[in-house]
Amino acid sequence: MTICFEISSISYVVVGLSFALDDFGTGYSSLTTLQKFPFEKIKIDRSFVANVGSTRDATIVHAIVSIGRALGMKVVAEGIETREQARFVAAAGVYAMQGFLYGVPMQSAKLNEFLSGFEAAARTSAVG
């Protein structure tokens, strides 16, 4: 694996790594940042997903998805807590979703148990 990364001059060589821009739309995650770095994914900040019932936030979510897709990036929606939010961002065209609707922070010991439930469900649906 070769990693050579120098942020100040924006020259880099990366093999086997990918980058995601987290909390897009807030703080330092700007359009300029998308120009400067080779992101594979952008993650829509949860603050926009929380209120997808509002026309303004829904429009912002659609705009972020459009920008990401136009730049060849996968778009992930953060903060999915309700089925309504999940349906909305899925229809908007996100690549993936994350949030409390799917799981909560947990200790590593609980993670194995949590993942075992998915494996069991997959085996059941494959048989039935």
N, C-alpha and C positions, 0 to 999 in steps of 0.2 A: 504494500500500500504506500503510495506517495502522497504526501500532503504538503503543499507549499501555499501559504496564505498570507498575504500582506494587505491589510485593509487600507492603509494610507494611500498606496498607489493603485489599489484595486487590481493587482495582478495575483493570480492564483492558479494552482494546478491541483485538482482534487480527483482522486481515483477511489471509487467505491463509497463515496459519501454524498448525501443530498442535504439540501437546506430548506427549511420552512420558515416563512415570515409569520411570526406569531402576533396575535392581537391586531391584525390589519385594520386600519382605519382609526387607530388611536395612537397617542404618544409619538414615538420615533418611527413608526412603521408607515412611511409615506410613499408616494409614487416615485420620488427620487430614489428611495431605497430599492424599489423594484427595478429601476434602471441600472443600478450599480452592481447588484449581486445576482448570482445565478440560482435563484430560488426554484425549487421543484414544486413547492406548495405554498399557498397563502392560507392563513387561518383567519376567518372572519371573527372579529371580536364579539364576545358574548353580549355586549351591550346593544348591538344591532339586532341580534337574534331574539333577545328578550321581549322586544316589542314589535314583532313582525305584523301584528294587527294594525299598527299605525302605517299610514301610507308613506310617510317619510322614511322610516326604518326599512320597510319593505323595499322601497326604491333603492336605498343604499345597498341592501343585500344583493339585489339584482345587478346593480352596477359593479359591485366587487366580483361577483361571479363572472360577469361579462369581461371585465378586465383580465381576470385570471385565465379564463379560457382563451381569450385573444392572444395572450402571451404564452400559451402552451403550458400553463401551470394547473395543477390540481388544486381545487378549492375545498377547504374543510370548514365546516360550521362548528363553532364552539358554543357551549352553554345550552345544549338541547335539553330541556326539562319537561316538555309536554309533547304529546303526539301532534298537536296543531303545529308547533314549531318544526317538528320533524317533517311533516307533510309539506309545509311551506318551502323549507330549504331544499327538500328533495325535488319538488317541482321547479325550483329556481335553477337546479342543475349542479348542486354541489357534488363533489366526489365522495366525501365521507362526512360523518357527523360524530361529535363526541359530547358527552354531558351526563348529568345525573339520570336522565331517562334510561341510559344504558348501563350505568354503573357508578358507584361512589368511590372516593378514595378509600383504600384499605391496606392493611398490613400484608406482607408477602405471604404469610401463612394462609390468610383468607383468600388470596388471589388464586391459589391452586384449587381450592374448593369452588370458587366462582367459575373458573375455566372448565372444571370438570362438569359443571352443569351444562355448559355449551356443548361439550363433547358428547354427553349423554343425549342431549336433544338432537344433535346431528345424527347420531346412530339410530335413534328412534324414527326420525323422519326419513332416513335412508331405507329402513326396513319396511315402514308403513307406507 
